[in-house]
Amino acid sequence: MPRRMSLVSRFLAAASLFAALVALPACTNVDPGVLQGALHSHFGKNSEERKAALEALAKNENWIAQQVFNTALGDAIFYLPDSYPRDLTKNEDVFLNHIVGAYLARFPEVTYEMIDTYVAGLGIDNVLDKAGITRERFEYARGFGRVWLKSIEDDPKNKAMKERIALFQKRFGSRNPKYYTSIFSPHKIRALLRDDKAFEAFLKDDNAAAAWVDANQDSNKTVRDGTFRDFSIRELLAPVTIGVLPGLAS
């Protein structure tokens, strides 16, 4: 993996946010290192190029955009309205506060310098400063993202979604359900949780659940970890008794 990162870093340093992500194979849908490099590339462009990159991102049409949102937002993606790709990229200030801010809040080890320079020796430094983003503005975004993510978590309107998430985790029984829920991309879990018919089938029907796990697992992670080597998907699933699904706000 270090060898691959050394090769792709030059792509990231030379391309826009959109193009930088295109240059990488889709190893995972949550990758803080990839987004770090892509942000360096994004803010190294002029204002018109950055505007075009945000317009492309807002369409959320492919794995490239999904990786940005999955990495930056994590589980918060479950609670946001369907319009979130457009809402959070409508201008650079909103993008900086919500997408970059959430990313920085979720990965506090990422510093101003890590994005500003990204790869030393390539001669593409001080991109944040040149884009008008001071260290103070950068840290403000981190604080904004932290508060915003907490407000989503605490919002009473999200009670039903939290109950659905708990049911989703319970379906994986006592074999470390948090690990098993981590093998799926956030946007794929989001789609299941918001589809009443599919989610009810997932909870009640082992065939449907096994099919969903098989179709949506991050095979790079499960093959590497040997997730289903010693037992099958069916053996992983635990029975869940439900009446009426917790109703989501329209």
PEHU-V618684 format. One record per run of one state. SS is the DSSP state (h for helix, s for strand, l for the rest). FROM is the first residue (numbers start at 1). LEN is the number of residues. If there is no record, write none. Layout:
BEGIN
SS;FROM;LEN
SS;FROM;LEN
END
This chain:
BEGIN
l;1;1
h;2;13
l;15;2
h;17;6
l;23;9
h;32;12
l;44;3
h;47;13
l;60;3
h;63;16
l;79;5
h;84;4
l;88;4
h;92;15
l;107;5
h;112;5
l;117;10
h;127;4
l;131;4
h;135;20
l;155;1
h;156;15
l;171;6
h;177;5
l;182;2
s;184;1
l;185;1
h;186;8
l;194;2
h;196;9
l;205;1
h;206;11
s;217;1
l;218;1
h;219;7
l;226;7
h;233;4
l;237;14
END
